[in-house]
Amino acid sequence: MECKNFKKNISNCNCTYEPCSRKGTCCECISYHRQNNELPACYFSKSEEATYNRSIAFFLKSRR
């Protein structure tokens, strides 16, 4: 299935994980991370994203 918002999504995607095949296809990205009890890169700041720690615990800790 092709994403009609792919161009817009990819321009806003801050994920730096290069082998990722889900960039720009947010529904696939969210589904993947949800299955792993994680959040996608777009929930994190640039410096947080660079750690590749997508855990919910890391997200909550960084917001305190």
C-alpha positions, 0 to 999 in steps of 0.5 A, a space after each residue: 500500500 502506498 502512502 499518499 502523505 509520503 513526501 510530507 512525512 519524509 520531509 518531517 521525519 527526524 529518524 537517523 537510523 539509516 537501514 530503516 525501511 519505514 521512514 515516511 510511512 508513519 503508520 508502519 513506523 508507529 505499528 513497528 515501535 508499538 509492537 516493541 513497546 517503543 515510540 518512534 523518533 518523531 517523539 524525541 528531540 534531536 539529541 534524544 533521537 541520536 541515542 536510538 533509545 526509543 523506550 517509553 521509559 526513556 521518553 518519560 524520564 527525559 520529560 521530567 
